[in-house]
Amino acid sequence: MLKRYPVMRSWPTGRTLPCTFQHQIGIAALLLVCASSAVAGQRSAARASTPSGQARPTPRTATFPRSTAATVNQLMRGLFFPASNVVFAAQLDDPASIPRDVRSSVSTDLLKSVFGGWEAVENSALAIAEGVPLLLIEGRACSNGRPSPAGEAEWQRYAEATRTAALLSAKAAHAQDQDLIVDATGQLSESCSACHRAYRSEGGLPPDPMRRCAPRSSGQGRPR
């Protein structure tokens, strides 16, 4: 909306209004300001609407729900088990000395793949660390249909110990130091075994799938 300016009527009637060079400059400047305001308004209106006249939707940041499609057992077999095997392999064999497969780009052995060697060990350790929070999502089921004890302090303590050990293993792999990897993977192995003893095979007995994920406070034992 252009601002209205009052018309000056103080000049005596019947006399010619003088128009000096300064007046001409002032009028030109005023016209330029008005024209610029009109163009800016048209551009703003064009940006705010689509060709059909409808307002354009405000861009949104993509969000994803916290998925619990996999059971705890499926996470173990699909992520933690294969990744930990790659990390533990570095305890005995120097990853740098492991030859690549002939078809390394499609190799199912990560240590022999195109991203093999120490890189595979580091990536696998990081996958374990990044995967730990998936075990802490409440509502995930165990293989027997019982909800996981993700809210229990003991479960969370074992999960954090596993994540810490996995990050240490990744750091050792990045340094390509086999002495460090032996120490770090020792901690990783212990954290996994402690959780298994508490939540899967209590008292050294064989795992009982039907009693997995029972809350520790209930005395039923052997969750997960």
Sequence and secondary structure as in RCSB ss.txt:
>XXXX:A:sequence
MLKRYPVMRSWPTGRTLPCTFQHQIGIAALLLVCASSAVAGQRSAARASTPSGQARPTPRTATFPRSTAATVNQL
MRGLFFPASNVVFAAQLDDPASIPRDVRSSVSTDLLKSVFGGWEAVENSALAIAEGVPLLLIEGRACSNGRPSPA
GEAEWQRYAEATRTAALLSAKAAHAQDQDLIVDATGQLSESCSACHRAYRSEGGLPPDPMRRCAPRSSGQGRPR
>XXXX:A:secstr
          S TTS     HHHHHHHHHHHHHHHHHHHHHHHHHHHHB TTS B              S HHHH
IIIIIHHHHHHHHHTTTS GGGS   TTGGG S GGGSTT THHHHHHHHHHHHHHGGGGG TT B TTS B  T
TSHHHHHHHHHHHHHHHHHHHHHHTT HHHHHHHHHHHHHHHHHHHHHHTSGGG    GGGTT  GGGT     
